[in-house]
């Protein structure tokens, strides 16, 4: 019985955290910064889902490499990497909780969809420079 309240509390916290991070980032940062956050979030989630890390701590399925990337981003004060890895961690933890935390996953999926990664942006800009010269 107490397990249900614990899961419900964790799910609500993940939902609040995801919405808060997304709202504050979209208010504070320029579009290219938001695209970078989206790219880091998306690639981290895909990597974690495609290659499960068996070196996780008991009860927490967050991959070690993702925790280390989060810690490194905090040390370097890299806000895009910090937000991206945080959202990825929230997404993975929300998936573990299932339907209770689905709104957190949905908010993160919507953020990634709003700020899609433009695959050829660096290639296009370099081509434009050579055409202009």
C-alpha positions as CSV (number, residue, x, y, z in Angstrom):
1,X,0.0,0.0,0.0
2,X,2.8,2.4,0.8
3,X,4.5,1.5,-2.4
4,X,1.7,3.0,-4.4
5,X,2.0,6.4,-2.6
6,X,5.7,6.4,-3.1
7,X,5.4,5.7,-6.9
8,X,2.6,8.3,-7.2
9,X,4.8,10.9,-5.4
10,X,7.8,10.1,-7.6
11,X,5.7,10.3,-10.7
12,X,4.3,13.7,-9.7
13,X,7.8,15.0,-9.0
14,X,9.0,13.8,-12.4
15,X,6.1,15.5,-14.1
16,X,6.7,18.8,-12.3
17,X,10.4,18.6,-12.9
18,X,10.1,18.0,-16.7
19,X,7.6,20.8,-17.1
20,X,9.6,23.2,-15.1
21,X,12.9,22.5,-16.9
22,X,11.2,22.8,-20.3
23,X,9.3,26.0,-19.4
24,X,12.4,27.7,-18.0
25,X,14.6,26.7,-20.9
26,X,12.1,27.8,-23.5
27,X,11.8,31.2,-21.7
28,X,15.5,31.7,-21.2
29,X,17.3,30.4,-24.3
30,X,17.6,31.1,-28.0
31,X,16.3,28.6,-30.6
32,X,19.7,27.1,-31.5
33,X,20.4,26.4,-27.8
34,X,17.0,24.7,-27.5
35,X,17.7,22.6,-30.5
36,X,21.0,21.5,-28.9
37,X,19.1,20.6,-25.7
38,X,16.6,18.6,-27.8
39,X,19.5,16.8,-29.6
40,X,21.2,15.8,-26.4
41,X,18.0,14.7,-24.8
42,X,16.9,12.7,-27.9
43,X,20.3,11.0,-28.5
44,X,20.7,10.2,-24.8
45,X,17.3,8.6,-24.6
46,X,17.9,6.6,-27.8
47,X,21.3,5.4,-26.6
48,X,19.9,4.3,-23.3
49,X,16.9,2.5,-24.9
50,X,19.0,0.8,-27.6
51,X,22.0,-0.2,-25.4
52,X,20.9,-1.0,-21.9
53,X,23.6,-0.5,-19.3
54,X,23.9,-3.4,-16.9
55,X,26.1,-1.5,-14.5
56,X,23.3,0.4,-12.9
57,X,22.7,0.7,-9.2
58,X,20.0,-1.4,-7.6
59,X,16.6,0.1,-8.1
60,X,17.8,2.8,-10.5
61,X,18.0,1.9,-14.1
62,X,19.7,5.1,-15.2
63,X,22.8,4.1,-17.1
64,X,26.1,5.0,-15.5
65,X,27.3,6.8,-18.6
66,X,24.3,9.1,-18.5
67,X,24.8,9.9,-14.8
68,X,28.5,10.7,-15.6
69,X,27.5,12.9,-18.5
70,X,25.1,14.8,-16.2
71,X,27.8,15.2,-13.6
72,X,30.3,16.4,-16.2
73,X,27.8,18.9,-17.6
74,X,27.3,20.3,-14.1
75,X,31.0,20.7,-13.5
76,X,31.6,22.4,-16.9
77,X,28.5,24.6,-16.4
78,X,27.2,23.5,-19.8
79,X,23.6,24.4,-19.5
80,X,22.5,22.7,-22.8
81,X,24.1,19.4,-21.8
82,X,22.8,19.7,-18.2
83,X,19.2,20.3,-19.3
84,X,19.5,17.6,-22.0
85,X,20.9,14.9,-19.7
86,X,18.4,15.8,-17.0
87,X,15.5,15.5,-19.3
88,X,16.8,12.2,-20.5
89,X,17.1,10.9,-16.9
90,X,13.6,12.1,-16.1
91,X,12.3,10.4,-19.3
92,X,13.9,7.0,-18.4
93,X,12.8,7.2,-14.8
94,X,9.2,8.1,-15.9
95,X,9.2,5.1,-18.2
96,X,10.1,2.9,-15.3
97,X,7.0,4.1,-13.4
98,X,4.7,3.5,-16.3
99,X,1.3,5.2,-16.7
100,X,1.6,7.3,-13.5
101,X,4.5,9.3,-15.0
102,X,3.5,9.2,-18.7
103,X,2.8,13.0,-18.7
104,X,6.5,13.6,-18.1
105,X,7.4,11.4,-21.1
106,X,4.8,13.2,-23.2
107,X,6.2,16.6,-22.2
108,X,9.7,15.6,-23.1
109,X,8.5,14.0,-26.4
110,X,6.7,17.3,-27.2
111,X,9.8,19.3,-26.4
112,X,11.9,17.2,-28.8
113,X,9.2,17.5,-31.5
114,X,9.1,21.3,-31.1
115,X,12.8,21.7,-31.4
116,X,13.8,19.1,-34.1
117,X,17.4,18.6,-34.9
118,X,18.3,20.0,-38.4
119,X,20.6,17.3,-39.8
120,X,22.3,19.4,-42.5
121,X,22.5,22.8,-40.7
122,X,26.3,22.9,-40.5
123,X,26.7,21.5,-44.0
124,X,24.2,24.1,-45.4
125,X,25.8,27.0,-43.7
126,X,29.3,26.0,-45.0
127,X,27.9,25.6,-48.5
128,X,26.2,29.0,-48.3
129,X,29.5,30.6,-47.3
130,X,31.3,29.1,-50.3
131,X,28.5,30.3,-52.7
132,X,28.7,33.8,-51.3
133,X,32.4,34.2,-51.7
